[in-house]
Amino acid sequence: MGKNRTYEKMNAYRMAGLAMLSQEKHSEALKYLKRASGIGKDILYDDDPGIGEVLVAMGTTHMKMGKPGDARKCFKQATKAFQAICDGTNMILKARYLPWLKESLQRQIEAAEAEGTAREAEELKRRLATLQ
């Protein structure tokens, strides 16, 4: 299977995970999203925005399951992926992924607050405020 087909397969699992998440079927959502993440990591770098999108969905699922620690890990990895794109010189990619970066930071803040790490949450809030 070529890289493009593998990417399509990753996105199909991500979309199935999002469908399960929207139906509040969190365990099922997590299974699909983990599968998407595994496929993505086989073909993409850790800082690829495709992986970031999957990780935001995984983090959201963990939050809904009451696991803010696991959610924080996902959101941190997603933030790293989106930050790499936004730090680049391609303004089109930056425009596309800056909202994703902001969302992953906001969700990371929520997870940090839920886990009781106020100091980290405040640092993330300052970082979020600097994004344009």
Secondary structure, DSSP 8 states (H G I E B T S, - for coil): --HHHHHHHHHHHHHHHHHHHHTT-HHHHHHHHHHHHHHHHHHS-TT-HHHHHHHHHHHHHHHHTT-HHHHHHHHHHHHHHHHHHHTSS-HHHHHHHHHHHHHHHHHHHHHHHHHT-HHHHHHHHHHHHH--
